[in-house]
Amino acid sequence: MIIDTYDDWTAARAGISIPTLLGTHGERVAVPCMRTLLVRIDLVVANDYNPNSVPPDKMALLRQSIVDNGWCFPVVTIADDERRQFVVIDGFHRTLIGSGEWLGLGHIPIVVLAHDMTKRLAATVQFNKARGHHQVDLDAEVIRKLVEQGLTDDDIAERLAIDTDTVHRYKQVSGVAALFANTPYSIGWEMVDDD
């Protein structure tokens, strides 16, 4: 399906269902790549929290890979009805390669997830870490945003597949005392009289 305007998306989205697969362990897994859309590239915009970066030589390699192999992986997005654009969860660098500066494509393939902000933030970190690309400072920023969304340290640890000590270290990196506001106080040691 080709999407040239956000109105095209608004008209089409009710008819788009995401197929699922049932695994042998009973988990149902969505397959959004089965509903890839070709969307006008200027409707696809960056998020404000992406915790990875790609050096120029790797961008050139990504460009060459797309030219040689085709566009094999759609950009993962959410539809932002307020902005009337698709916000990237994963694949911003592919979006850049599709732009006028690199390939000058009019449309790029995307999938649209129905994620709220909490799931978007977690998904971005999961995708980046699964590929082995993330930056500590920007991961700390994502954790700060998850805290602001009301998640507990345990929730954050579970969603990002890290332990709660790592969540605390990321909070410290961000340097924001408010991140510890809802953390229960515990005494680290207690005094005893040796008499």
C-alpha positions in Angstrom: 0.0 0.0 0.0 1.3 3.5 -0.9 0.7 6.3 1.6 1.2 9.8 0.1 -0.6 11.8 2.7 -1.5 11.3 6.4 -5.1 11.4 5.3 -4.3 8.3 3.2 -3.1 6.6 6.4 -6.2 7.7 8.3 -8.5 6.2 5.7 -6.5 3.0 5.4 -5.5 2.1 9.0 -8.9 0.6 10.1 -8.5 -2.0 7.4 -5.0 -3.0 8.3 -4.7 -5.9 10.7 -1.4 -7.3 11.9 -1.2 -11.1 11.5 0.1 -13.1 14.4 1.9 -16.5 14.9 1.4 -18.9 17.7 4.6 -20.4 19.1 4.9 -23.8 20.6 5.4 -22.2 24.1 1.9 -20.5 23.8 3.1 -17.0 23.0 1.4 -15.1 20.3 3.8 -13.0 18.2 2.7 -10.2 16.0 4.2 -10.0 12.5 4.0 -6.3 11.5 6.4 -6.8 8.6 3.6 -8.5 6.8 1.9 -5.1 6.6 4.7 -3.0 5.2 3.6 0.4 3.8 5.4 2.6 1.2 5.2 6.0 2.8 6.3 9.4 1.4 9.6 10.0 3.1 8.8 13.5 4.4 6.0 12.0 6.5 8.6 10.0 8.5 10.4 11.9 11.3 13.0 11.1 13.9 12.1 10.5 17.6 13.8 12.7 20.2 15.4 10.0 22.2 17.3 7.6 19.9 20.2 6.2 21.9 22.5 5.3 19.0 24.6 7.0 16.4 26.3 5.8 13.2 29.7 7.0 12.0 29.9 8.4 8.4 31.8 5.3 7.1 29.0 3.0 8.4 26.4 5.3 6.8 28.2 4.9 3.5 28.2 1.1 4.0 24.4 1.2 4.9 23.8 3.1 1.7 25.8 0.6 -0.4 24.0 -2.3 1.3 20.6 -0.9 0.4 21.8 -0.3 -3.2 23.3 -3.8 -3.5 20.7 -5.8 -1.6 17.5 -3.7 -1.7 15.6 -2.3 1.2 15.2 -5.5 3.2 14.2 -4.0 6.6 11.3 -1.6 6.9 11.6 1.4 9.3 9.6 0.7 12.5 7.4 3.7 13.4 4.3 4.8 15.3 1.6 7.0 13.8 1.5 10.3 15.6 -2.0 11.7 14.9 -1.1 15.1 16.5 1.9 15.7 14.3 0.2 13.8 11.4 3.5 12.0 10.8 5.2 8.7 11.4 7.7 8.8 14.2 10.7 6.4 14.0 11.1 3.8 16.7 13.9 1.9 14.8 15.5 2.7 11.4 16.2 6.4 11.5 19.5 5.9 9.7 17.8 3.9 7.0 15.4 6.9 6.7 18.4 9.2 6.3 19.8 7.0 3.5 16.5 7.2 1.7 16.5 11.0 1.9 17.6 13.4 -0.8 21.1 13.7 0.6 21.8 10.0 0.0 19.4 8.2 -2.4 16.6 10.7 -2.9 13.8 8.2 -2.7 10.3 9.6 -2.7 8.9 6.8 -0.5 10.4 4.3 2.0 9.0 1.1 3.5 7.7 1.3 7.1 5.7 -0.7 9.5 3.5 1.0 12.1 3.2 -0.3 15.6 0.4 0.7 18.0 2.8 1.5 20.9 2.3 4.1 23.6 5.3 6.1 24.7 6.5 3.6 27.3 6.6 0.7 24.8 8.2 3.0 22.1 11.1 3.9 24.4 11.6 0.3 25.5 11.4 -0.9 21.8 14.1 1.5 20.7 16.5 0.3 23.4 15.6 -3.4 22.7 16.3 -3.0 19.0 19.6 -1.1 19.5 20.9 -3.5 22.2 19.9 -6.5 20.1 22.2 -5.2 17.4 24.8 -4.2 19.9 24.5 -0.5 19.4 23.7 1.9 22.2 25.2 4.7 24.1 25.2 4.9 27.9 24.3 8.6 28.1 21.4 8.3 25.8 20.2 5.0 27.4 20.1 7.0 30.7 17.9 9.5 28.9 15.5 6.8 27.8 15.4 5.5 31.4 14.6 9.0 32.6 11.7 9.1 30.2 10.5 5.7 31.3 10.5 6.9 34.9 8.6 10.0 33.9 6.0 7.6 32.3 5.5 6.1 35.7 7.4 2.9 35.4 9.0 1.4 38.5 12.6 0.3 38.5 11.5 -3.3 38.3 9.3 -2.5 35.3 12.1 -0.8 33.5 14.5 -3.6 34.2 12.1 -6.2 32.9 11.3 -4.2 29.7 14.9 -3.5 28.9 16.3 -6.9 30.0 18.7 -5.3 32.5 18.9 -5.7 36.3 17.7 -3.0 38.7 21.3 -2.1 39.7 21.9 -1.1 36.1 18.7 1.0 36.2 20.1 2.8 39.2 23.5 3.3 37.5 21.7 4.8 34.5 19.7 7.1 36.8 23.0 8.3 38.4 24.5 8.9 34.9 21.5 11.2 34.1 22.3 13.2 37.2 18.7 13.9 38.0 17.8 13.4 41.7 14.1 13.5 40.9 14.5 10.0 39.3 14.9 8.6 42.7 11.8 10.4 44.1 9.6 7.2 44.2 12.3 4.8 45.3 11.7 3.5 48.8 14.2 4.6 51.3 16.3 1.9 52.9 19.1 2.1 55.5 22.4 1.0 53.9 23.9 0.0 57.3 23.0 0.2 60.9 25.1 1.0 63.9 25.5 -1.5 66.6 27.0 -1.0 70.0 30.0 -3.3 70.7 29.7 -2.9 74.5 
